[in-house]
């Protein structure tokens, strides 16, 4: 998966949505990347997190996975201290391939938030209401001068072929609604095995760490390879400066 700011959301049950994002983040870290998770809602479920001592607002809310050591920060706690030059240099020093990630829970993406991301990943489940949900999620982006890459990951499909067929039909419907040619990209599927998922949950570890090499682990790798083709990696400062602008615009609305 390439760098830049990614916006993850979906219409799946929150448990599956957060499970998917958690394992994608952990696999990124296992592959030597340095993702930063910015939580719009709640941190990925099932992860063990510890607080980091510090005096400023950023340090008080910085959390890390004890396994993959992924820094996580709640969006509402992303204060100006994160955006000053000293703090930006700190994050860049921690990982030259910093991957900021925006995460939200299930539902329609927040107004304006996806526009600060370089790319969007929609984690969806099959269903008759899914095309309408995707259209509502993508519509705020359609007015942008250039539509950001929008990738689709199908959750709990039985196989890659089934997911691809569903995506093809979805692509056609959304293209008609948006009046844009092929606005979506197919990025694969993730199927959660109930036994593996429960065993990993009981162990308090991400599934890709507890069962490396299992079919789900292969699916995660496929999704990350697909997402890596969507966007080139900009400097980390590029993300933080846009985020500062977005925060300023939100403050004016209050």
N, C-alpha and C positions, 0 to 999 in steps of 0.2 A: 504494500500500500504506500503510495507516495505521500509526501508531506502536505502542508497547507492546513487550512481549517475545514473540517468536515462537520456537517450537520446530520445527525442521526435521529430519525423518528420512525414511527410505524403505527399500523393499526392493529398490531398483535396485542394479546394479553400482556400486561406489564411484566409479568414474570418471564415470559419468553423473550420479550423485547430487551429487557435488561440482561438476561442470560446471554443473548446473542452479542450484545455490545461488550459485555464483560470479557467474553472469550476472544473476541476480535482484538480488544486492547491487550490482553495478556499475550496472545500470539505475536502481536507486534513487538512487545517487549522481549519475548523469547527469541525473536529474530534479530535482536540487536537495535531496534528502533527505540525512540524515547517519546512515547505519547503523553500528552497532558490532557486529562479528562476534565472538561468543564461541565458540571452538572446543572441542567436547567431545572430538573425536578429532584429526584432522589438518586443517590449513588447506586451502581449496579448491585442487585440483591445477592446475598450469599457470599460476599467478600469480607474478609477480615481487614479492618482498617484501624490504624492507630493515629492519634493526634501528634502533631509536631509542635514542640514548644517554641514560643516566640512572643515578641512583644507587639508586633504590628498586626493589623487586621488580616493580612494575607497569611502570615505564619500561624495565626490562631485557627484558621480554617483549612489549612493545608492537611490533606490526608494521604496516606499511601497504602497500597496493597502490601501486606507483609510478604507475599510470595514474589510477585513480579516487580514490586517497587514502582508502581505507577502513581505519579502524583495526581491527585484529584482535588478539584476546587469547585465549590458551589457558585453558580453564576451570580447570585445576589451578593456574594462576598468578593467578587472580582473588583476590587476598589482601585482607585487611582494609583495606589502604591505598586500595583502590578504593572502599570503602564509607564512608570518613569524609567529613565535610561538605565539606572543601576539594576533595577529588577529585570528588565529585558535582557541585559547582559548576563545576569545570573542564570536565567533559564536557557539561554543559548549555550552557556558554558557547560551546563549539565548534559546537553546532548546536541550535537551539531545538526542532527536530523530530527529536531523537535517536530512533533506532529500534534498540533492543537486539535482537539476534538470537541465539538458541541453535542451534548446529549439531551434529549427531552423524552418525556414519557409518551404513552400512546395518545393519539388525538391529533387535531389539526395543528400544524406548526404555528408558533407565535408570530404575530404580524411584525414583519421587518427583520426578525432574527435570522432567517436563512440567508438574507442578503449579505451578511458579514462573512459567510462561508465561501470557500473556493469550490466546494462540491457538496452535493446532498446525497445521502443514502437512505432510501425508504425500505424498511424491513416490514414486509407485509405478509398477510395470510390470505389464502384463497377464499373467495366468497363473492356473491353477487353484488355486494355493496362496495367491494374494493375499488373498482374503476372510479366510482364517484368520490371515494375518499382520496384516491391519488390525485384526481383532478382538483379537488379543493385544496390539497396540500401544495400542488405545483402552481396553481393559478396565480398566487402572489408574485411568483418569480417570472411569470410570462411577460410582465410589463417591463422587465429589465432589458437594457439594450442588447445584452448578450446572455442567453440562458445558461446558467452554470450546469456542469455535468450532473445529471440526476440518475443515480444507479438504483436498480431494484434487486433486492434480495428476498426470495420467497422462503418463508419459514414453514417447516413441517410438511413440505412436499415429499412424496414417497421416493422420488428419484430426480436426477438432473433433467431428464427428458420431460417429465411431467411439469416441472417448474418452467422449463423453456417454452412449452406449449401454452401454459397459462400466461407467461409474459408476452408472448406474441399477440394473443387476443387482447391483453391489457393495453399493449402499445397501440394497437389499432384504435381502440375506443378512446383513449386519452388523446391521441393525435387528432381525432375528429373533434373532440371537445375544445382543445386548445388551438386548433387550426394551425398546428405546427407539424412538420414532417419528422417522425421518429424522435420525439423529445426525450425518450427514456433509453437507458442502457441496462442490459441484463448482466447481473454480477454473480449469479449462482443461487444456491439454496442451502439451508441449514435445517437438518432434521434432528430433533432431540430424542435420543433413546431414553425412555422413562427409567430403566434400571441404571444406566450409566449416570444420568442426570441426578437421580436420587443418591447414588453412592458418592458422587462428588460433593453434593450438598451436605451430606452427613460428615464428610471428611473436612468440610470447610475450605475446599480448594476449587479453583476454576476447572471445568471439565477437561480442557486441553492440557492442563498440568497433571491431573489425576489419572487420565487415560490417554497419554501421548500415543499417537499412531492409530487410534480408533477411527472408524469411518467419519465421525463428526469432526475430528481433528483435520482430516483431509478436506472436508467441505469448507472449514474455516480458512485453510490455506488457499483453496481455490477462490473463495470470495475476496481475500486480500490481494491475490494476484490480479483479479478482475478490477478491483477498485484502484489498484496502482496505475492502471492505464488511463484513468479518468482525468487526472490533473497533475501538472508539473509542480515541483516543490518550490514555493517562494521562500524568501527569508522569514524567520520567525517574527521579526519586527513588523512585517507586512500585515500579519494577522492582528497583532496587538494594537497597531495604529488604527485599523478599521474598527476594532472592537471599542476603542476609546471614542471614536466618532459616533458609533451606534449608541453607546452609553450616554453621550452628551445629548443626542437627539431624544432619547427616552426621558432624560431629566427635564427637558423643556416641556414635555407633554404633561408632566405632573403638576 
